[in-house]
């Protein structure tokens, strides 16, 4: 039974009707885990006492990402579910007993224990609501504004969970935005093919005489390669700002975590300079991970 049929068979005004109208009948979460990501999520570098809270945050973020990427939900249905997930996290709505919705309940309980601001989760919903209705971005500034909500809250959550001060937020935002843009470059072909979504600034493509149609080619055209390199120039600038982060983090484990992620960001940016994300998805290797860890160890030994 699909969601429309289920709602039509329920009685308007009853609790079941209300729940169906928001949540539908289907758990649309993908079940992906941390191993599906480019960068460490709740890794062993995180203190054991905090890993459960990191997992709760990640599970919630994965579910709302799955909601907005689902091709069986209308934009209105996606936004309704996203809004309801935010209401559950804020304690304004009860969650139904289903795995996707319970991720919001678990995170709500985590926030009550840790006192990390709930906005670190609900800001993500701002970005995903945008994804539900906005498939294109005009300028770099517009893309950075998207990153402000889609990526930067993740870094702030981790830092506040570890009791770090606001002085870390600026370089953390830079690192998270860099990671988000790198992910957009990695997935530029799949995002367009599967989601009709493109994050490459349209004004930049117009300036170079290219367009999203060139993402459907077998390999990058010279004009599209210039777009990639221009975005990587911006990523390099963000990574330069992010380089201050490990030195500002007081918790030794979090300091090492941030240094490793910075190293991975730099290595992925370098790979995307050398390789063509249109010809095939550019990915980090085990060697990249080992090199990033080795380069980060000096921060673990620091004061």
C-alpha positions as CSV (number, residue, x, y, z in Angstrom):
1,X,0.0,0.0,0.0
2,X,1.5,3.4,-1.0
3,X,1.3,6.5,1.3
4,X,-1.5,8.1,-0.7
5,X,-3.7,5.1,-0.5
6,X,-3.0,4.6,3.2
7,X,-3.9,8.1,4.1
8,X,-7.1,8.0,2.0
9,X,-8.2,4.9,3.9
10,X,-7.6,6.4,7.4
11,X,-10.2,8.5,9.1
12,X,-9.4,12.3,9.0
13,X,-8.9,13.7,12.5
14,X,-7.7,10.5,14.2
15,X,-4.1,10.0,15.4
16,X,-3.4,7.3,12.7
17,X,-4.4,9.7,9.9
18,X,-2.3,12.4,11.3
19,X,0.8,10.2,11.6
20,X,0.3,8.7,8.1
21,X,0.0,12.2,6.7
22,X,3.4,13.1,8.0
23,X,5.4,9.9,8.1
24,X,3.7,7.8,5.4
25,X,3.9,4.0,5.6
26,X,7.5,3.4,4.5
27,X,10.8,3.7,6.3
28,X,12.9,5.2,3.5
29,X,16.3,5.1,5.3
30,X,19.0,3.4,3.3
31,X,20.8,1.6,6.1
32,X,24.1,3.0,5.1
33,X,26.7,3.2,7.8
34,X,29.9,5.1,8.6
35,X,31.9,2.8,6.3
36,X,30.1,4.4,3.4
37,X,31.6,7.8,4.0
38,X,34.9,9.4,2.9
39,X,35.8,10.7,6.3
40,X,35.9,9.2,9.8
41,X,32.5,9.3,11.5
42,X,32.6,8.3,15.2
43,X,36.0,6.7,14.6
44,X,38.2,5.1,17.2
45,X,39.9,8.4,17.6
46,X,36.7,9.6,19.4
47,X,36.6,8.8,23.2
48,X,34.5,5.7,23.9
49,X,32.3,7.7,26.3
50,X,31.2,10.0,23.4
51,X,30.9,7.5,20.5
52,X,27.3,6.8,21.3
53,X,26.4,10.4,21.0
54,X,28.3,10.7,17.7
55,X,26.5,7.7,16.4
56,X,23.1,9.1,17.3
57,X,23.9,12.3,15.5
58,X,25.3,10.5,12.4
59,X,22.2,8.1,12.3
60,X,19.9,11.1,12.3
61,X,21.9,12.9,9.6
62,X,21.8,9.8,7.5
63,X,18.1,9.4,7.8
64,X,17.2,13.0,6.8
65,X,19.7,12.7,3.9
66,X,17.9,9.6,2.8
67,X,14.5,11.3,3.0
68,X,15.5,14.1,0.7
69,X,17.3,11.8,-1.8
70,X,14.3,9.4,-2.0
71,X,12.8,9.3,-5.5
72,X,9.4,8.0,-4.3
73,X,8.6,11.0,-2.2
74,X,7.3,14.3,-3.5
75,X,9.0,17.5,-2.5
76,X,6.1,18.3,-0.2
77,X,6.3,14.9,1.4
78,X,10.0,15.2,1.9
79,X,9.6,18.6,3.6
80,X,6.8,17.4,5.8
81,X,9.0,14.5,7.0
82,X,12.0,16.7,7.5
83,X,10.0,19.2,9.5
84,X,8.6,16.4,11.7
85,X,12.0,15.0,12.3
86,X,13.1,18.5,13.6
87,X,10.0,18.6,15.8
88,X,10.9,15.3,17.3
89,X,14.4,16.4,18.0
90,X,13.2,19.6,19.7
91,X,10.7,17.6,21.8
92,X,7.7,19.1,20.1
93,X,6.3,15.9,18.6
94,X,6.3,12.2,19.6
95,X,8.1,9.8,17.3
96,X,6.4,6.7,16.0
97,X,8.0,3.3,16.6
98,X,9.9,3.0,13.3
99,X,13.7,3.0,12.8
100,X,14.0,6.2,10.8
101,X,11.8,8.2,13.2
102,X,13.5,6.7,16.2
103,X,16.8,8.2,15.1
104,X,15.3,11.6,16.0
105,X,14.1,10.3,19.4
106,X,17.6,8.9,20.2
107,X,19.3,12.2,19.2
108,X,16.8,14.2,21.3
109,X,17.7,12.1,24.3
110,X,21.4,12.6,23.5
111,X,21.0,16.3,23.4
112,X,19.3,16.3,26.8
113,X,22.3,14.5,28.2
114,X,25.1,16.4,26.5
115,X,23.5,19.9,26.3
116,X,24.9,20.3,22.8
117,X,22.5,22.8,21.1
118,X,19.8,21.2,19.1
119,X,20.5,23.6,16.2
120,X,23.5,21.5,15.3
121,X,20.8,19.0,14.0
122,X,18.0,21.2,12.9
123,X,20.4,23.4,10.8
124,X,21.0,20.3,8.7
125,X,17.3,20.2,8.0
126,X,17.5,23.7,6.6
127,X,19.9,22.4,3.9
128,X,17.9,19.3,3.2
129,X,14.7,21.2,2.7
130,X,16.6,23.3,0.2
131,X,17.7,20.1,-1.6
132,X,14.0,19.1,-1.8
133,X,13.1,22.1,-4.0
134,X,16.4,23.7,-5.3
135,X,18.3,21.5,-7.8
136,X,20.8,24.3,-9.0
137,X,23.1,26.9,-7.5
138,X,24.0,30.1,-9.2
139,X,27.1,31.4,-7.4
140,X,30.0,30.3,-5.1
141,X,28.5,32.4,-2.3
142,X,25.2,30.6,-2.7
143,X,27.0,27.2,-2.5
144,X,28.8,28.4,0.6
145,X,25.5,29.4,2.2
146,X,24.3,25.8,1.5
147,X,27.4,24.4,3.1
148,X,26.7,26.6,6.2
149,X,23.7,24.4,6.9
150,X,24.6,21.1,5.2
151,X,28.1,20.6,6.6
152,X,29.3,23.1,9.1
153,X,26.9,22.0,11.9
154,X,28.6,18.6,11.9
155,X,31.9,20.1,12.9
156,X,30.3,22.3,15.5
157,X,28.5,19.4,17.0
158,X,31.7,17.4,17.4
159,X,33.5,20.4,18.9
160,X,30.8,21.3,21.4
161,X,30.4,17.7,22.3
162,X,34.1,17.8,23.3
163,X,33.6,21.0,25.2
164,X,35.7,23.1,22.8
165,X,35.4,26.9,22.7
166,X,33.9,29.0,20.0
167,X,37.4,30.0,18.8
168,X,37.4,26.7,16.9
169,X,34.2,27.3,15.0
170,X,35.7,29.4,12.1
171,X,38.4,27.0,11.0
172,X,36.0,24.1,11.6
173,X,33.4,25.7,9.3
174,X,36.1,26.1,6.7
175,X,37.1,22.4,6.9
176,X,33.5,21.2,6.7
177,X,32.7,23.5,3.8
178,X,35.8,22.2,2.0
179,X,34.7,18.6,2.6
180,X,31.2,19.3,1.3
181,X,32.5,20.9,-1.9
182,X,34.8,18.0,-2.4
183,X,31.9,15.6,-2.0
184,X,29.9,17.6,-4.6
185,X,32.8,17.2,-7.1
186,X,33.1,13.5,-6.4
187,X,29.4,13.0,-7.0
188,X,28.8,15.5,-9.7
189,X,27.8,12.9,-12.2
190,X,25.7,10.8,-9.9
191,X,23.9,13.8,-8.4
192,X,22.8,14.9,-11.8
193,X,21.9,11.5,-13.1
194,X,20.1,10.2,-10.0
195,X,18.7,13.3,-8.4
196,X,18.7,16.0,-11.1
197,X,20.9,18.0,-8.7
198,X,24.0,20.0,-9.6
199,X,26.0,22.1,-7.1
200,X,28.5,23.6,-9.6
201,X,27.9,27.3,-9.8
202,X,25.9,28.0,-13.0
203,X,27.4,31.5,-13.5
204,X,30.9,29.9,-13.5
205,X,29.9,27.4,-16.1
206,X,28.3,30.1,-18.3
207,X,31.5,32.1,-18.0
208,X,33.6,29.1,-19.3
209,X,31.1,28.2,-22.0
210,X,30.0,24.9,-20.5
211,X,26.9,23.6,-18.8
212,X,25.5,20.7,-16.9
213,X,25.1,18.7,-20.1
214,X,28.9,18.3,-20.2
215,X,28.6,16.2,-16.9
216,X,26.9,13.5,-19.1
217,X,30.0,13.2,-21.3
218,X,32.5,10.3,-21.0
219,X,35.2,12.6,-19.6
220,X,35.6,16.2,-18.6
221,X,35.9,18.8,-21.3
222,X,38.6,21.5,-21.0
223,X,35.9,24.0,-19.9
224,X,34.5,21.7,-17.3
225,X,38.0,20.9,-16.1
226,X,38.5,24.6,-15.5
227,X,35.3,24.7,-13.4
228,X,36.6,21.8,-11.3
229,X,40.0,23.5,-10.8
230,X,38.4,26.8,-9.9
231,X,36.3,25.0,-7.2
232,X,39.5,23.3,-6.0
233,X,41.2,26.7,-5.7
234,X,38.4,27.7,-3.3
235,X,38.8,24.4,-1.4
236,X,42.5,25.0,-1.1
237,X,41.7,28.4,0.5
238,X,39.3,26.8,2.9
239,X,41.8,24.2,3.8
240,X,44.4,26.9,4.6
241,X,41.9,28.5,7.0
242,X,41.1,25.0,8.4
243,X,44.8,24.4,9.1
244,X,44.5,26.4,12.3
245,X,41.9,24.0,13.7
246,X,44.1,21.2,15.3
247,X,46.2,23.8,17.1
248,X,43.1,25.3,18.7
249,X,41.5,22.0,19.9
250,X,42.2,21.2,23.5
251,X,41.0,17.6,23.6
252,X,43.9,15.4,22.4
253,X,41.7,12.8,20.6
254,X,39.6,15.5,18.9
255,X,42.7,17.3,18.0
256,X,44.0,14.2,16.2
257,X,40.6,13.6,14.6
258,X,40.5,17.1,13.2
259,X,44.1,16.8,11.9
260,X,43.4,13.5,10.2
261,X,40.3,14.9,8.5
262,X,42.2,17.9,7.4
263,X,44.9,15.7,5.9
264,X,42.2,13.6,4.1
265,X,40.6,16.8,2.7
266,X,43.9,17.9,1.3
267,X,44.6,14.5,-0.2
268,X,41.2,14.2,-1.8
269,X,41.6,17.7,-3.3
270,X,44.9,16.7,-4.8
271,X,43.4,13.6,-6.2
272,X,40.6,15.6,-7.8
273,X,43.3,17.8,-9.4
274,X,44.9,14.8,-11.0
275,X,41.9,12.6,-11.8
276,X,38.6,13.1,-13.6
277,X,35.4,12.8,-11.6
278,X,33.4,12.5,-14.8
279,X,35.4,9.5,-16.0
280,X,35.0,7.7,-12.7
281,X,34.4,8.5,-9.0
282,X,37.6,9.8,-7.4
283,X,38.1,8.1,-4.0
284,X,40.6,8.1,-1.2
285,X,42.8,5.1,-0.8
286,X,44.1,3.2,2.3
287,X,47.4,4.9,1.5
288,X,45.8,8.3,1.8
289,X,44.3,7.3,5.1
290,X,47.6,6.1,6.4
291,X,49.4,9.2,5.2
292,X,46.8,11.5,6.8
293,X,47.1,9.7,10.1
294,X,50.9,9.8,10.0
295,X,50.9,13.5,9.3
296,X,48.4,14.1,12.1
297,X,50.3,12.3,14.9
298,X,52.4,15.4,15.8
299,X,49.1,17.0,17.0
300,X,48.4,14.1,19.3
301,X,51.8,14.4,20.9
302,X,51.3,18.2,21.4
303,X,50.1,19.9,24.5
